[in-house]
Amino acid sequence: MEGAALLFERIFDKPPEICCFAPGRVNLIGEHTDYNGGHVFPCAIDKGIYCAARKRSDRKFLFYSVNLPDEGIIEYAADNIPLKGCWADYPVSVIKALSAFGHDIRGGAEMLFCGDLPEGAGLSSSAALEVVTAVALREMFSLPLTGQETAVIGQFAENRFIGVSCGIMDQFASAMGRENNAILLDSNTLEYEYAPVGKAGIVIINGGVKHSLAGSEYNQRRRECEHAAGMLGVTSLCSLTPDEFEKSKHLINDDICLRRAHHAVYENQRAIDAVSALNRNDLAEFGRLMNLSHISLRDHYEVSCEQLDHLAQAAQNYPGVYGARMTGGGFGGCTVNLVSPEAVNDFIDFIQSDYENSFGIKPEIYRVKAVSGARRLLP
Ligand code: GLA
């Protein structure tokens, strides 16, 4: 984080006024439920995006990414912000979204970003970028923004301006995380509760296969779910319990929509049940539900891939692993593994060589902690 301040000074010739941080997230269970009015259970992780920033008195915004130095400083005029089709569209979309929500920013800013979240790996680098932008602007311009509103604005920015119809989970986890806890969020009401993740190790394995949410698959899943909900006569799939769904599923006359709906309804129930299990300290049951989640994402929702299936299966068979599943939007990216603390090191060694032997790619492996949500770090 001092690194971000020093780099800022090098790029913009002045020290920054503030430094902020927004974490990425890993979702433990409740996948593809957040745009179906269901529950998710993510935690913010100790990897994320830093932003060093300084106000300007004119109406210009200048952005620089340490991770993409070749793109240089990207400039936008605040009063006329067309998107440019590059990474800086994310922070700019947040400025547009803030103004749509009535938060006028009087002035401009220089903002430098750097981070240690792999991009396109399903750990929410986009949401962290959106949330850190909103928090930095909140701090510099004294905007009256709550954590929840920050999440809603980040999601709005991505839906409206970037064109990805994502749910609220990623931005919510990044803005509202709590140390050592995951968040059970009801995406329908935005009611939430924290649950301690306990002593089990959270291990994320990045298979090195990229996903692209903006790629039409994600939006396509969402449309299929909406179509299924329409045939069932409900506004969102997760308003149905599994029993209610079983009684009415004959109304869905399309096999793909039926499978998508099956996943959403049962995954929502699994998320609720998993958190009850965790609160009883029943990690074996939590892990069993994670494993079922993976199977459903693979077979009903069809968002997994060969590499993720292999990683999940190999982990599920390994002693000391409670549960393993793909995490995030899918089509590549990461698995999340809940592992007993004594088994973590051996498991990491095993999965590393197993994956490399099978696919010729060295996976990146992160042992992460659950951390608190986006915040100002300096001064
Ligand atoms: C992406 C989206 C989230 C959520 C997950 C799938 O991460 O941004 O809103 O839908 O996929 O659970």
Residues whose N, C-alpha, C, O or C-beta is under 5 A from the ligand:
A	BS01	GLA	G30 E31 H32 T33 D34 C166 G167 I168 M169 D170 G328 G329
